[in-house]
Each structure stands twice: as C-alpha cells, then as structure tokens.
Amino acid sequence: MTIDPLPRTADNLLLTGATEGTRVELRAIEKSFGTTRVLHGVDLDIAPGEFVSLLGPSGCGKTTALRVLAGLESADSGTVLLGGTDVSRMPTNKRDIGMVFQSYSLFPHLRIVDNTAFGLRRRGTARRPAEARALDALELVGLRHLSDRYPHQLSGGQQQRVALARALVTEPRVLLLDEPLSALDAKVRVQLRDEIRRLQLRLGITTVFVTHDQEEALAVSDRIAMMDGGRIEQIGTPEDLYLRPRTSSVAAFVGLSSALPGIAQGDVVRVWDMALPIEGASVDGPVNALVRPENIRITAVDEAAVARDTRPGREAHVQESTFLGSYRRSLVRTDDGTLVRVQHGADDRLEYGQRVRITFSPVGVAVRPRD
C-alpha cells in the first residue's frame, strides 16, 4: 500500500496549527483493582512534543497508566498534570486528548469522512467546517481519496489510519496510542508505525505509545519507559535501554540475550575464561550474564585446530542457523550444554552439527543472580 506524501503547504489547517506540544506528568500514581495493586507509585515526566513509549510484558500496568492519563480510570492516589494543570479529577472529554485503540472502533454506517469528523460534530462544529477539517486529517494519513467509502470497504491498515485521523482532527494537546498496531500484519504494522512517527514530528504533538513490541518502541520513541510489575524499571533513550540496561529484567526484555553462567566480582563478570564489564547493578557471586547475540563472535574450527588453540573462548556445535536477510542468527550448544544465540554475517553459512568457536566482544553486560 502506497502512502500519499504529507501536504507541503499551509493549506492543511492541521499543519498550520502545529504546536510544540504539552508537558505531561504522572506523579506517584497508585492504582488497585480490588486487592490487586496494579500501579505502584508511577512517576513520569514527558516533555512538550516528546514521543514516549510505555513498554513491557502483558500485565505490567502500561495500559492502566495510559487509561489513568486519559481519565478512563481514576487513580487511587497521585496526580495527573497536562501543561502544568492538575486534571486528576477532570473527565476524559475535558482533557483535550486524542486516543487510538487497538480496535478501530469506526461506525460502520458512517462514511469515512463522517467517522473522522465525529469528534468535531460532537463539539458543536457545523457540518461543512467539520467536513473540511476531516478531509485535512484524512489527507495527513493519505486517505482523502477514500473519504466517501465505508469502513467495511477499507483494509485493516486503512481503518487504523482513519482512527488516527479521527484522533488528530480535534487538534488535541496530547495523543495516546494503546497498542494501535497489534492487529495488523507485519508489513502494514511497520509502515503505519513509521507514518505515526512522521506525523507526530510534523505536528509537534506530545505522544504516549503503549506497546509490548520492543522493535516498535525502539524504532519510534524519543524515550522508552520500561515497566514491570506496575513500576517503571528504567526510562531513557532507546540506546540507553538497549546498550545500558540498569536491571536484568530490562536487559532480558529489550532485545535478545543469552543467559550465560558466570562469576561476578565488582564491576566485572567472568564468563568461562573471559572477563566482561558489568552494566547496571552488580551482584557478587554466581550470576547469569545477559550477552547480546551481536556481541558474540563465531568462527568455524576443525578438530585439529581445537586441540592446539589456547585463545579465550568456548567450543560449541551448531544447532540451527536462520537466514534473516542482511544477517544470520544461529543457535549453538557448548560442550557443557549451554545454548548461545549468535548473530553474524549472512554469508557465513553454518551447518547443523558443525564445530565452531565462540568469543565475546568486550561490551558491557547486565547480570542477574543465578537461581
């Protein structure tokens, strides 16, 4: 599916009204459902115009935090501020936010332009001005030419673009996205993900994006708030979370890692006969070191070479090797039974059972106590 380019002129009213965004703050947010505590004192400060993703596994509290921000759930305690104003007790329709959900939630009996204009009409905007602004919003997402169709005549990706246009047409101060791409196929998901980021930058709107997909979060975010157990484990740039995880749960969730047995002492962990610097909190004693596949080097060896090779490293046998376009990812098993994932060049073809040697790049790793 081809996306029409964004308008380059000031003819589009949504572009002429672009701002620098609104500051969003969550302060000490607590939320329980019955006897289950879902949010434990969540603090989050989002700069005007910033794109922040709430990332984490199912049940970590990210959607609940978004719903508290939207006013769809009330916090047990804590404060929600938009642009410095306390909106904690303000109803959703007074908070001036736009929201896009996983489900498209379009009215099947309304044309696309009428679906898009629905929020404006509810606010009392006359039909003609509302339709004009709806067409501008549809132009932003590349669907103006489909404005007279009905939802069932559009693909899933197109329907989600309509939902995005409907959220933007009222020119909200803040845009909230609750896993809006999870129902789409892979190619459309990537395309729409990039389009959302492009629109967000063009409009300057503060955006909070909930996802459990680490690739989505890494690709579009200015910062990522990694959540686990109702708390924010770490917040930082995508590079911070991937390269400098502060906790083992962040390292395990963001990107692939192999958990390799080692002994930690101070700021160094020794894995087999190789020493690696530790990122984040250290724990002295037996640990699992979380090593990224791209930080492991692999070379093919023969039996004679193994006998006389005294370099640091560990021999292993190839269990599987997967071609992924520009690179390969292989799984190898060491002689003590440890499974290690390795990322290497696409031209380095490995066969099942082949003898290889693995070594580590001297890159910092996260560690966690060994069970």
Secondary structure, DSSP 8 states (H G I E B T S, - for coil): --------STTSHHHHT------EEEEEEEEEETTEEEEEEEEEEE-TT-EEEEE-STTSSHHHHHHHHHTSS--SEEEEEETTEE-TTS-GGGS-EEEE-SS----TTS-HHHHHHHHHHHTT--HHHHHHHHHHHHHHTT-GGGTTS-GGGS-HHHHHHHHHHHHHTT--SEEEEESTTTTS-HHHHHHHHHHHHHHHHHHT-EEEEEES-HHHHHHH-SEEEEEETTEEEEEE-HHHHHHS-SSHHHHHHSS--EEEEEEEETTEEEETTEEEEB-S---SEEEEEEE-GGGEEEEE--HHHHHH--SS-EEEEEEEEEE-SSEEEEEEEETTS-EEEEEEETT----TT-EEEEEE-S--BEEEE--
